[in-house]
Amino acid sequence: MSDKPRVLVVEDDLKVVQGLIRGLTRAGFDVSVSMDGAEGAQRVLSEPFDLVVLDLMLPGRTGFEVLEAMSGRVSIPVVVLSALTELPARLKSFDLGAVDFVPKPFWMEELVARLQSRLALRREGPRRTTEVGGVILDLDARLASRAGEDLGLTAHEFNALVYLVERPRRAITRRQLAEGALSQEGEVLDRTVDSHISRVRKKLGDEGLRIRTVWGIGYRYEPGEDR
């Protein structure tokens, strides 16, 4: 029996399938293929795969329906590979349990790197994460993401956000933030703290409203729905 990681490709475009077989096999994967959603759903529920690469627009059953069939029954990481790249399709994919989304056309090297990253995470076990509304903070990778998209927080911005999130509903002074999250910058002025928080809020979008200003003191993170 092969000790290579097993990946199921659920894709109906023959040219794409042939390219995936070549590229993934060359990268060390044991590749199986289903060219319609109904067969893909049946196989993923009955066979031991390490990963699934899933198109969304499929005959038989759509990729969304395959994800729904898997929900609560198997925990195989699914990477969606699709030309249906509009935001609603991406968000729906993540809502249904996909762990990543790669738009077509794609670079094989990038897909391989994403699959290998998912395998490494699975081997390491669960990561330390926390959630800020729809934003996921990966404390091990030190990344903030929404719907799988990296928000691009700098190291200091990430530190400041985590410092606030880990102390919900508490008024945190600018000095506390400077010493607890920004100490590597050396002497930090109040306006420097404010600049970091302003950028964090902007990158978080609507979720940035959870970071409230405490006038004359600093900031407070409100985790509740009422913002």
Summary of the structure (lengths in Angstrom):
residues: 227
radius of gyration: 21.1
end to end distance: 54.6
largest distance: 66.3
contacts: 681
relative contact order: 0.09
helix: 44%
strand: 21%
